[in-house]
Amino acid sequence: MTWWERGRGVLREARDFQRRRSSGRARIATILTMVVIGVMLSASALHARGTDLRPTRNTSLAGLVEDKSASNRELARRVSALRAEVDALGVPSQTDGGQARTELARVAAAAGTEPVHGPAVTVVLSDAPTSVRAPDIDQDLLVVHQQDIQAVANAMWQAGAEAMTIQGQRVLATTGIKCVGNSVVLHGIPYAPPYEITAIGDTGRIRQSLQDSAHLRAYRQFADAYHLGYEVNTQADAELPGYQGALTLKYANPG
């Protein structure tokens, strides 16, 4: 065999070895790819636990609002409990003087952190039914907005209301009512309609103030025409809870 023939034989053996090596690498790569895909599918199945991994497609907005409300109510309850512990540590004993305890009770009542009871008026506002269609009216006017709730609250305060709740939450001097989408946020908790506003005080004066409010007169006209909800009820003795959230004040000084 000549050196040329031996050289060609060596080159042929080298090519055969390279092909076998490449084929082996391809098989290994394929096996590794299948293993990775299997692990990912198993992890997805375990995470989903048989549910849709994209629940936002079918999630109810009302359900989200209720879940958030429940979470925030629990946090508010915990804040209230911790604040009660702190307050108990700072309350003077009987031997320290009854005047200080009386002053603390007066301040707590004025701040709205203590429960109160007495004759009350409750107003319930709700959106028009979804079956109502008014082509000549902006549909946005057929739902309850923050200004409608504020109009009720303002009329009650003007009548000398002593204490107030909205959706069962005590209203303070720092309480803000905000519209977020089709829900109303109060003390960081979103609420869906109907909205219930209750005030303790002279029930006759409160009802008259509601009747005299210009904003509420316009609201009642829409209620009569398009079935927006507007109910006024009187209770001989209603109990309103104390505020259960944090009492952090924020203010700004003019520069």
C-alpha positions, -999 to +999 in steps of 0.1 A: +000+000+000+014+033-010+017+063+014-011+080-006-035+051+000-026+050+036-032+087+039-067+084+023-075+056+047-065+077+077-087+106+065-117+083+059-114+069+095-112+104+109-144+115+090-162+083+103-151+091+138-163+127+135-197+116+122-201+091+151-191+118+176-215+143+161-243+118+161-236+109+197-237+146+207-270+151+189-285+121+207-273+135+241-287+170+233-320+155+223-322+135+255-313+166+276-339+187+258-367+161+265-357+160+302-359+198+306-393+199+289-405+171+312-393+190+343-410+222+331-443+204+325-442+187+359-435+220+376-464+237+358-488+209+368-477+210+404-480+248+405-514+249+389-528+221+410-554+215+383-564+251+380-560+277+352-525+293+353-541+325+338-570+331+362-573+367+352-593+356+322-623+346+343-617+365+376-647+384+388-640+421+397-665+419+425-645+389+439-613+408+437-628+437+456-642+414+483-609+396+487-590+429+491-616+442+514-614+412+537-576+414+537-576+451+546-603+446+573-582+419+590-551+443+589-573+471+603-584+447+631-548+439+640-539+476+640-568+483+663-557+456+687-522+468+688-533+504+693-555+493+722-525+477+738-505+508+734-533+530+748-537+507+778-500+512+786-505+550+785-538+553+804-533+567+839-546+547+868-573+558+892-546+569+916-531+592+890-563+613+889-597+609+873-594+642+854-567+627+830-589+597+823-619+619+816-599+640+792-586+608+774-622+596+770-633+629+756-605+630+731-612+594+720-649+601+715-641+632+694-615+613+674-640+586+666-620+557+681-647+547+705-680+530+696-712+551+700-749+545+698-781+565+695-809+574+671-796+574+635-805+578+598-791+555+572-790+562+534-783+535+509-771+544+474-769+518+446-763+518+408-791+515+383-798+480+371-777+467+342-810+463+323-815+500+322-804+515+289-807+552+282-792+561+248-796+598+254-779+597+289-742+591+297-740+556+312-715+570+337-744+589+353-762+557+361-737+546+387-729+559+422-698+581+425-678+595+453-694+629+450-728+612+456-716+596+488-699+629+499-731+648+493-749+625+517-721+628+543-720+665+540-758+669+544-756+647+575-727+667+590-745+700+583-775+687+602-752+682+633-745+645+630-724+633+660-709+602+644-710+585+610-700+553+592-697+545+556-699+508+547-696+501+585-663+521+588-662+550+612-657+584+594-630+606+608-619+642+601-591+627+579-614+603+560-612+605+522-636+589+497-622+581+463-635+564+431-613+537+417-628+522+386-664+511+395-656+508+432-652+533+460-621+532+483-624+542+519-595+540+543-576+520+517-604+494+513-623+491+480-661+487+482-687+478+455-722+492+457-746+494+474-732+521+496-746+525+531-740+558+551-753+560+587-752+590+610-762+594+647-779+626+657-812+645+654-829+623+629-855+649+619-828+675+611-807+649+592-836+639+570-845+675+563-809+683+554-808+654+530-841+666+514-827+702+510-793+692+494-792+704+458-769+676+447-792+650+462-822+665+446-806+660+412-796+625+423-832+616+433-844+628+399-821+603+382-832+577+407-868+582+398-861+582+360-834+555+357-839+534+389-807+545+408-810+533+443-818+558+470-833+547+504-835+566+537-843+547+569-844+558+605-833+537+635-843+544+671-809+532+684-780+523+661-745+513+673-715+526+653-681+510+658-650+530+667-623+536+640-599+506+638-572+519+614-540+537+620-542+573+632-513+588+612-518+625+603-502+640+572-498+677+566-478+702+546-463+735+556-464+764+532-430+770+517 
